[in-house]
Each structure stands twice: as structure tokens, then as C-alpha cells.
Amino acid sequence: MPDAISVINVTKRFGSLTAVNSISFSVKKGEIFGFLGPNGAGKTTTTRMLTGVLKPDFGDVQILGHSMVSAPLLAKQKFGVVPETSNAYPDLTAWQNLMFMGELYGLGSEHAKERTLYLLQIFDLYEHAQKKVQSFSKGMKQRLILAMALIHEPELIFLDEPTSGLDVSSARMILSMLREMNSRGVTIFLTTHNMDEANTLCHRVGIIRSGNLIAIDSPEKLKDTLDKIHQIEVSFNRDIPEEMLRNLPGITTFSRFGDKWKLSAQDKDLAIRSLVALSEHEGMSIISLNTLAPTLDDVFLRLTGGEK
Ligand SMILES: Nc1ncnc2c1ncn2[C@@H]1O[C@H](COP(=O)(O)OP(=O)(O)OP(=O)(O)O)[C@@H](O)[C@H]1O
């Protein structure tokens, strides 16, 4: 069975800049795959090659077994794309936008109507079907462009920052719809800057930096690689100067977050003993002390050298 996406030694250069440097990876059918990286790392360039907007200089991309390089038309029928900026026509209604998309994908009129009706219902847009998109909120528009990408029942969809700029409840609605689509068998390739989203949604993530794929694994396994560094959050009953923490045994780095300090330590036990000794010595008390498991954000910052 072919993978949903197979990327084989793909390179893209713009003049002397190598935007994507011979990367290879695959996304299995049924996966939600997150593609992460700092600004300018090569995410958009890679996604454009995966969706056939750009041709790689070297290498091949296969979508469900069809080469994007040698058989792009076959491959393009297999997926839908949800762009970051809306591709819905503001002067048309939700119904018209969906029907138009159906026409573009060559669905017959009856089939397009059937799909339009179904998608308006599952995306909670049925009662707005006859309204022009220009009157839609950002959340409604995002649901519509997701529905538009699904008109031809693709097996795979590409999404670019699907919840960017949405309020919390609209973002949650989009995420639960993505999970729901995935549970019906749709493979999802998602580009995001949002680590929480990647952590909760994705089965695996790939991290790209300066055109190179530097990590690819499940969020849990990636976090596991950082297990040796412990994060500790501590607050005292009074403000302390940072010099007090500078040479404390066991503590590697520290920074202030509001009324708390966030510390990293190689030896958690030694660090906690040092904090207790410090507070006794200074006649203060510890108000709270938490040890934190590494987050995907920590993994990302470590691997990308702090670039966002
Ligand atoms: N058409 C182009 N012509 C020249 N350089 C380009 C072009 N497109 C992208 N680049 C460069 O290629 C590199 C990768 O860009 P890309 O847009 O793929 O990064 P990105 O990871 O999507 O970044 P962001 O998160 O900021 O969108 C950047 O240095 C960018 O300036």
C-alpha cells in the first residue's frame, strides 16, 4: 500500500539560496502529520512542492503513489488544499462557493449538490448557505474553506495554519472537525507554528530548519529525548534578585516569568535541595514549586536554536 505522501530527496533552490535541501520523509495513510519550523525554514516551499505549485529542482514527491513531478494531474485529484488566506469568493454565497468548487473538480451537478448539502450540514453552515461570504466571521469562513477543500472527497488534505487568528471556540471547532475527518480516514498534513495544536492533534511531526529536516517523530518521543533536562517553576514569598540563583548548585538556566522563576536543571533533586537551602538561608518561604515535563515547544526551541 503506498504512503499518503512520499518525499524523496527533494531540493529547491532560489538562486544561491537552498530553501529545501534534499529532504526525504513519508506520511502514512490515516496520519495527522504536523510540519513545523521557524520563519523562513522552508515549510511553505516544501508544501508548495507537495501540492504541485512548485516543481522540485531535484527529487520526487509521490501522493498516494502518483508522482507530482511526472503525473501531477492524477495526484492532484487525490487531495484538497486549505490555504492560509481564504480562497472563497466574497461576492458569492457559501452554497455558490461550494458548488463552484465542485464544478472545478468535475463533479456532476447532482453529486456537487449532494456534497454541498452534506458539507454545509457537518460544518454547521447550513443556515448561512444563502448568505454572501463577505458577511461571514473569520471562523465561519475558515469552516467554509475547509468544506471547499473536501468537496471531492479527497483522501488527503493540506492545511496551512488552520486556526491562525481564530478565537478559542472557533479554533476548537476546527480542531475537532479535523479529528473527526481523520477518524473517517482522511490523512492530514498540517503546517503550523502552534505547538499546543501540533502536540494535541498530530500523530507525528517533522521539524525543518534552514531547509533541512532535523527531526521527525511522535510528539511524545520527541519530548522524551529532552527528558534529561528538568524544568522547575518556583515562586518565593518575596522578590529576589537573579544573582541569588546564578551560582546555585544543580541549576543550569533561569528566567523570570511574572511572579515565578523558570529554571532548568540536570539534577532535579540537587536543584530542589538548593532552592530549599536558599530560602532557609534568606529567611523566605517557597510559595509554589513545580517540576514540569518537557513540552513540544521546548523540543522545538532546543532543535531550532531558539528561532520561532
Ligand atoms: N519565490 C521565492 N524566491 C526567492 N526566495 C524565496 C522564494 N520563496 C521562498 N524563498 C526563500 O526561501 C526560504 C524558505 O521560505 P519559506 O517561505 O518556505 O519558509 P517558511 O518556513 O514557510 O517560513 P514562514 O513560516 O515565515 O512562512 C526563505 O529564505 C525565503 O526567503
The ligand as an SDF file (V2000), in Angstrom:
LIG
                    3D

 31 33  0  0  0  0  0  0  0  0999 V2000
    9.8880   32.6860   -4.6210 N   0  0  0  0  0  0  0  0  0  0  0  0
   10.9700   32.8480   -3.8670 C   0  0  0  0  0  0  0  0  0  0  0  0
   12.0590   33.4920   -4.3370 N   0  0  0  0  0  0  0  0  0  0  0  0
   13.1700   33.6230   -3.5770 C   0  0  0  0  0  0  0  0  0  0  0  0
   13.2950   33.1660   -2.3060 N   0  0  0  0  0  0  0  0  0  0  0  0
   12.2370   32.5290   -1.7820 C   0  0  0  0  0  0  0  0  0  0  0  0
   11.0170   32.3450   -2.5260 C   0  0  0  0  0  0  0  0  0  0  0  0
   10.1520   31.6620   -1.7360 N   0  0  0  0  0  0  0  0  0  0  0  0
   10.7840   31.4440   -0.5590 C   0  0  0  0  0  0  0  0  0  0  0  0
   12.0390   31.9590   -0.5900 N   0  0  0  0  0  0  0  0  0  0  0  0
   13.0320   31.8680    0.4930 C   0  0  0  0  0  0  0  0  0  0  0  0
   13.1650   30.5030    0.8280 O   0  0  0  0  0  0  0  0  0  0  0  0
   13.3230   30.3420    2.2410 C   0  0  0  0  0  0  0  0  0  0  0  0
   12.2210   29.4380    2.7650 C   0  0  0  0  0  0  0  0  0  0  0  0
   10.9880   30.1440    2.6710 O   0  0  0  0  0  0  0  0  0  0  0  0
    9.5780   29.5270    3.0770 P   0  0  0  0  0  0  0  0  0  0  0  0
    8.5320   30.5290    2.7070 O   0  0  0  0  0  0  0  0  0  0  0  0
    9.4660   28.1680    2.5020 O   0  0  0  0  0  0  0  0  0  0  0  0
    9.7090   29.4250    4.6600 O   0  0  0  0  0  0  0  0  0  0  0  0
    8.5930   29.1190    5.7520 P   0  0  0  0  0  0  0  0  0  0  0  0
    9.1650   28.0730    6.6260 O   0  0  0  0  0  0  0  0  0  0  0  0
    7.2920   28.8230    5.1010 O   0  0  0  0  0  0  0  0  0  0  0  0
    8.5090   30.4770    6.5370 O   0  0  0  0  0  0  0  0  0  0  0  0
    7.2370   31.2190    7.2480 P   0  0  0  0  0  0  0  0  0  0  0  0
    6.9540   30.4490    8.4910 O   0  0  0  0  0  0  0  0  0  0  0  0
    7.8130   32.5620    7.5390 O   0  0  0  0  0  0  0  0  0  0  0  0
    6.1130   31.2490    6.2600 O   0  0  0  0  0  0  0  0  0  0  0  0
   13.2890   31.7470    2.8370 C   0  0  0  0  0  0  0  0  0  0  0  0
   14.6190   32.1810    2.9940 O   0  0  0  0  0  0  0  0  0  0  0  0
   12.5850   32.5580    1.7700 C   0  0  0  0  0  0  0  0  0  0  0  0
   13.0070   33.9120    1.8090 O   0  0  0  0  0  0  0  0  0  0  0  0
  1  2  1  0
  2  3  1  0
  2  7  2  0
  3  4  2  0
  4  5  1  0
  5  6  2  0
  6  7  1  0
  6 10  1  0
  7  8  1  0
  8  9  2  0
  9 10  1  0
 10 11  1  0
 11 12  1  0
 11 30  1  0
 12 13  1  0
 13 14  1  0
 13 28  1  0
 14 15  1  0
 15 16  1  0
 16 17  2  0
 16 18  1  0
 16 19  1  0
 19 20  1  0
 20 21  2  0
 20 22  1  0
 20 23  1  0
 23 24  1  0
 24 25  2  0
 24 26  1  0
 24 27  1  0
 28 29  1  0
 28 30  1  0
 30 31  1  0
M  END
$$$$
